[in-house]
Amino acid sequence: MKTALWMRSAGRIGGTFLFVGLLAGCAAKVADVREEPETTVYAPGADTLVTTPARPDVYGTRLVRTRANVRTQPSTSADVIRVLDPGASVGLIAVHNGWFNVMVDSVSGATGWMWGPLLNLTREDRFGAALDMARPNFGADTLFSAVFYEDNILKVSLDLAWRDLTTAQKQEVVGQIGTAWRAAAQQMGFRPAPEIRFLSNMNYEMARFTSKGQVVVKH
């Protein structure tokens, strides 16, 4: 199984990636929600128009693991709009920082936000949520062309700019990304939290963040 996230980055070491991603074959989607356009129809027996609000695109259904709150925003400080019992079914719309935007009523189209671990998520859901949670901490120069998961390992494909960094800078980048990914994976229950291998465009291993949190720079 090979799941890829293509991305671009900009800024200095310690800056923040700005990248556009596609998780191929991964159920979790980031919070850019594709919606159907609004539709306008004539009300029966009337001269007025009735506009049907756009409904978010649901890409899968999951069950609630335990009694859980549905909130207005992806935060524990947001208002609770509904409480769901174990076994309730919700539709997945998007994911942001470990929270899933869900449709709680397919008839009314009511939506809200739920903390990911409260749902029976697939492995792909957990991977996507963990990567989305960790990515703000992926600070580096223009280094990475892709991130993908394969054979229980998170692999990072490096750009040529990697060779321009000092050993200390490489250790800082590897440690920052590795620590962020490991923490997010654990929060989302994506276990075992895999090590990260940083690979050249020729697929040679340049650095590694081990499953024990050690930073190893080879080149």
FENLINRA-V599378 format. One record per residue. OMEGA is omega as a letter, one per 40 degrees, with the letter a starting at -180 (NA if undefined). D_LAST is the distance of its C-alpha to the last C-alpha in Angstrom with 2 decimals. Layout:
BEGIN
omega = [OMEGA	OMEGA]
d_last = [D_LAST	D_LAST]
END
This chain:
BEGIN
omega = [a	a	a	i	i	a	i	i	i	i	a	i	a	i	a	i	i	a	i	a	i	i	a	i	a	a	a	i	i	a	i	a	i	a	i	i	i	i	a	a	i	i	a	i	a	i	a	i	i	a	i	a	i	i	i	a	i	a	i	i	i	i	i	a	a	i	a	i	i	a	a	a	i	a	i	i	a	a	i	a	i	i	a	i	i	a	i	a	i	i	i	a	a	i	i	i	i	i	i	i	a	i	a	i	a	i	a	a	a	a	i	a	i	i	a	a	i	a	i	a	i	i	i	i	a	i	a	a	i	a	i	i	a	a	i	a	i	a	i	i	a	a	a	i	a	i	i	a	a	i	i	a	i	a	a	i	a	i	a	a	i	a	i	a	i	i	i	i	i	i	i	a	a	a	a	a	a	a	i	a	a	a	a	i	i	i	a	i	i	a	e	i	a	i	i	i	i	a	i	i	i	i	i	a	a	i	a	i	a	i	i	i	i	i	i	i	a	a	NA]
d_last = [27.57	25.10	25.64	23.92	23.94	23.43	22.89	22.48	21.33	22.35	22.38	20.29	17.84	20.14	22.34	23.48	22.60	25.51	25.22	27.70	27.26	28.89	28.67	29.79	31.92	31.45	34.76	33.80	34.15	33.18	36.10	36.89	40.02	41.61	45.36	48.41	50.56	53.72	56.84	60.28	63.47	67.17	68.63	71.44	74.85	73.53	72.78	69.62	66.03	63.78	60.02	57.79	54.60	51.30	49.88	46.18	44.52	44.14	41.48	42.32	44.45	43.53	45.74	45.95	45.03	47.16	49.58	47.53	48.00	47.48	46.83	47.25	43.68	40.34	41.09	43.07	45.15	46.36	49.83	50.45	52.23	52.59	52.12	51.30	52.25	50.13	50.19	50.66	48.91	46.97	45.35	41.72	41.27	37.96	35.48	34.42	32.52	33.65	37.19	38.81	41.42	44.12	47.51	49.96	53.07	53.04	56.64	56.35	52.67	52.03	48.38	46.48	43.26	42.36	39.56	37.44	37.80	41.58	41.38	40.91	37.68	35.94	32.36	31.49	33.39	31.46	28.06	29.13	30.67	27.69	25.30	27.95	28.31	24.64	23.79	25.35	22.67	19.79	19.28	16.74	16.97	17.34	14.21	15.61	17.87	18.85	18.98	20.68	21.84	21.94	22.77	22.94	19.38	18.55	15.91	14.47	13.92	11.77	13.24	12.03	12.52	9.18	7.93	11.04	10.31	10.08	8.29	11.79	12.16	9.24	10.90	14.17	13.62	12.44	15.30	17.80	17.41	17.31	20.32	22.25	21.81	22.76	25.82	26.99	26.67	28.73	31.31	31.78	32.06	29.15	28.54	26.65	24.28	21.24	17.68	15.22	12.31	10.16	10.11	9.69	13.19	13.15	12.71	9.51	8.10	4.96	6.86	10.46	13.68	16.01	19.74	20.51	18.73	15.85	12.48	9.48	5.95	3.80	0.00]
END
